Amino acid sequence: MNDRSSELEAAVRAQDALIAEAQRLLKAYVETKRVHPDAVINDLLWLFDGPRQREAQRLAAMALREAHENGA
């Protein structure tokens, strides 16, 4: 696998992990109702506006920039 493919794969995996975690949080809330809605919202905000999201965005931007520079 070349560097570009590796970068794209890392970006997709990072985004996929964020989505899976958000789904897990929402499923746990819907199925159990043992988690306070404010806690779920706080966790989702942290997930989508925290360091993991910024890293996923960085990986995607890097992969897209390289693809653009290479004429893809």
N, C-alpha and C positions, 0 to 999 in steps of 0.2 A: 504494500500500500504506500502511495506517495505522501509527501507532507501535506498537500492540499486535502487529500482524502482523509488523512488523520485529523486535520483541523476541523473539517466539516463534521466528521463523526463525533469528535469531542463536543462540538457545539450542539449537535442534535441530542447527544446523550445527556448533556447538562440541562437542556430545556426539558427533555423527557423526564428527567429525575424531579425537576421542579413541579411539573404537571402531576406526576404520580404522587408526590408528597401532598399536594393540594387536594387531590382526589381522596387520599387516605384520611386527611383531616376532615373533609366534608362527610365522607362515609361514616367515620366514627361518630360525628355529631348527629347525623340523621338516624343512624341505627341505634344509638344508645341514649342520646339526649343527656348523658352524664357530664358532658362538657358544656360549660356556659357559652352562649353565643358570642359574648364579648371576647372570650379566650380564643375561639375559633377565628374570629375576625382579626384579632391581634396576631395570631400565628400566620394567617394568610398574608397580612400586610408585611410581616417580617420576611416571609418566604418570597414574596414578589417584589419587595423593595429593600432587600437586604443583601448581604455579601454574596450569597449563592446566585441571586439573580444578576447582580453586577458581573460576576465571573462568567455566567452563561452569556450575557450580552457581549462581554469582551471577547469571548471565544468566537461567537457568531460574527462580530464585526471584523475580527482578524481574518477569519476564513473568507468572508465576503470580499474584504479588501484585497486579499491575495488572489482570489478568483478574478476580480476585476483587473488587477494588474497583469494577470496572465492571459487576459482576453477571453476568459470563459463566460 
